[in-house]
Amino acid sequence: MTLLISAWTIGLILSLLALGVYISYRVFKFADITADGSITFGAAVAASMITHGVHPVTSSITAFLAGCVAGLCTGVLHTRFRINQLLSGILVMTALYSINLHVMGSSNVPLLSVTTLTTYAQSLGRWMTGHDSATLLGWPVSARDFGSLILVSAIVLVIALIAWLFFNTNLGSAMRASGDNEQMIRALGVSVESMIVLGLCISNGLVAFAGALLAQYQGFADVQMGIGMIVWGLASVIIGRALIGTDSVGAALTGTIMGSVLFRLIIALALRWGLNPNDLKLVTAIFVFGALVLPALIKPSLRNVKRHAAAS
Amino acid sequence: MLQLRDLQKTFFEGTPNEVRALRGVSLEIEEGSFVIVIGTNGSGKSTLLNAVAGSFPVDRGTIDIAGKDVTRWPEHRRASMIGRVFQNPFSGTAPTMTVAENLALSARRGLSRGLGRLLPARIQNDLRDRVATLNMQLETRMHNPIGTLSGGQRQALTLLMATWRRPDLLLLDEHTAALDPKSADQIVRLTERIVSEHRLTTLMVTHSMQQAATLGDRIVMMNHGSVHADYAGAHRRHVRAEDLIRRFDEIRRDERLDVSAAELLRDAYV
C-alpha cells in the first residue's frame, strides 16, 4: 500500500511536469528538452533556499519563477535567434547542468533534517487521522504518506484549475491558436513568437515547480534527477491523450494528469515484479516510441477514410 | 486608403533560383473600392497581397494603409488594419478549436488579449446570430471543432472572421480557388454581400475571369511582377470576360515573340 500511495503521490507531482510538457508539446508541437534541466533547476533552487532557512512555500514559488526564466531563455533562443527548437532546448539544458551545480554547491543536497512542505504534509496527515499512522481500506498508512498525498492532490487540483481557466481566456486561447494555426492567429494580430516565449515560460515554470515538490517529497535534490524527464512527460501526455481522446482543454488537462499517475503506477508495479531499475529509462523510451508509431501503423486505413470525409 | 509606391521584391537573390516577384509596383486604391487582381501564374499577384499583409519585408518601396506608413510593421501589427482570407480553406481557422472560439478570437483582431474570458455568456448570442446570417446552419455547430467542417463552411467562417471587426483593408487571396464550384459560388455571393454591406476596401486575387468581369469596380492585371493593365471607372464597366482573356492571349503571344526573336538573334549572330 505504501508503494501504491507513494507511486500515486509521485505520479501527481510529476503530473505538473506533464502539464508543462503538455503546453510545449501538445499546444506548440515543440519538443522542449529544457524540461530535463529545469526540473533539476527547480529542485536545486528550492533545496538550497530551504537549507538556507527560507520558508518552503517561498522556496517552491521561487523555483517556479526560476523555471520560467529557463523557459524564457529557450524561447528567446528559438524565436529571436532562430535556433532550431530542439537545439535551443539542448543549449539551455546543458547550461543548466552547471548552473544547478553552482546553485546546490554540490551534486546532492539532502533535505531530511530541515522543514519542507513534507513536514507540513506530515502534520496535516497527523491532524486528519489523529495518529502517526492510519488505516486506509484496511491497509496501514503513515501520516506522512497520507498527508503528502492530500497536499499534493490539492496543489495539482488548484494548478490544473488555473491552467484550465487560463486556456479559456483571450490570452490563453490565442496561445492555443498559435500552436494550432500560426498563419491564422498572426492574421488576427497575435505575435506567435511572444506566445511561444510565454508558453515555454509557463511550461518550464511548472516543470521546475514539479522538481521543487519532488525534491521535498523524496528528501533530496540531485543534479542527475532530471535525466530523461522530458520522455517521462511525453509518456504521460500520450497516455492521457489515449485515455481521453478529445482535443478540448479540460479533457486534455485531466487526461494528462491521469496519464502521469497511471504511468507511475505501472512503473511501480513493474519494478515490484522485478523490472531492473537500470532498465527504466530504456523501457520508457521504448514505450514512447511505440505510442508515437503504433497508431500510425494500426490505423492507416481508418485515417484515410477520415481524411477523405474531411476533404469532401 | 492603400498606397503602394514602387514595391520591389526578389526572392532567393543571387542564386540560380532568383525570382524577381515584384518589379516596382505602384498602386493607389481609394476608400471603399473593390479591386480585382488578375494575372498569369507567377505574375506576382499573390506576392503583392502578401507584401501588403506583411508576410515578408519588401526590398524597396513603401506601403501606406489609411495614411500610415506600415512598410516596417511586422505582419501581426498590420493585422489590426487588415482582414485576410487565404486560398487554402484550412489556413484561416484553428482546426482543434470550436467554431465559437475561432470567431471570438477574430473578434479581438488587433486588440490586446488579456485574462478576460474568451467566451463570456453575453457574447454567445451575438456569435450565433452572426453565424446564422451565413444561412449554412452552422449556428447549431458552434461548439464543434472547426476542423470537422467542410472547406466551404470553413472559408465562409474565415470570411466572417476577417470582417468581424471592420478592417481598413480586406485581402482575399484566390479564396474560392480550392473549393468545389457550388461552394465557390456560395463564397463569391457571400463576399459580394459582406463587401457591399460594410463598404470594405477590398483587394481580391482571382484566377476566374468570370469573377473578375462580374465583381468589383476596378480590375488590375499583373504580368511579370508589375501592373500590366488597370481598368477603372467607365473603362471597367465595359470590360467583359472575353476582353480579359484576349488580353491574356496577347501577353502570351508577346512572350512567345520575345523567345522567337531571341532565337532569331542567336541564329543570326552567334
Contacts between the chains, C-beta under 8 A, distances in Angstrom:
chain1	res1	chain2	res2	distance
A	166	B	115	7.5
A	168	B	117	6.2
A	168	B	118	5.7
A	168	B	119	7.1
A	169	B	113	7.9
A	169	B	114	7.2
A	169	B	115	4.7
A	169	B	116	6.2
A	169	B	117	6.0
A	169	B	118	6.2
A	170	B	108	5.9
A	170	B	113	4.0
A	170	B	114	5.9
A	170	B	115	7.4
A	170	B	116	5.4
A	170	B	117	7.6
A	170	B	118	5.4
A	171	B	113	4.8
A	171	B	114	5.9
A	171	B	115	6.0
A	172	B	118	7.7
A	173	B	97	7.3
A	173	B	101	6.0
A	173	B	104	7.3
A	173	B	105	6.0
A	173	B	113	7.9
A	173	B	118	4.4
A	174	B	105	6.5
A	174	B	113	4.9
A	176	B	94	7.3
A	176	B	96	7.8
A	176	B	97	6.4
A	177	B	94	4.3
A	177	B	97	6.3
A	177	B	102	7.9
A	177	B	105	5.7
A	180	B	94	3.9
A	180	B	95	6.2
A	180	B	96	5.3
A	180	B	97	6.2
A	181	B	90	7.9
A	181	B	91	7.1
A	181	B	93	6.7
A	181	B	94	4.5
A	181	B	95	6.8
A	183	B	86	7.1
A	183	B	91	5.1
A	183	B	92	7.9
A	184	B	91	6.4
A	184	B	92	5.5
A	184	B	93	6.0
A	184	B	94	5.8
A	185	B	94	7.0
A	185	B	105	7.1
A	186	B	75	5.3
A	186	B	76	5.1
A	186	B	79	6.8
A	187	B	53	7.4
A	187	B	75	7.6
A	187	B	79	5.5
A	187	B	82	7.7
A	187	B	83	8.0
A	187	B	84	4.5
A	187	B	92	7.3
A	187	B	109	8.0
A	187	B	162	7.7
A	188	B	79	6.0
A	188	B	105	5.8
A	188	B	106	5.5
A	188	B	108	7.5
A	188	B	109	4.6
A	188	B	110	7.7
A	188	B	161	7.5
A	189	B	76	5.3
A	189	B	77	7.4
A	189	B	79	3.7
A	189	B	80	5.4
A	189	B	108	7.7
A	189	B	109	5.1
A	189	B	110	4.1
A	189	B	111	7.4
A	190	B	76	5.8
A	190	B	79	7.9
A	190	B	113	6.9
A	191	B	74	7.2
A	191	B	76	4.7
A	192	B	76	7.5
A	247	B	96	4.1
A	247	B	145	6.2
A	310	B	147	7.4
A	310	B	148	7.5
A	310	B	150	7.9
A	311	B	151	7.6
A	312	B	150	7.4
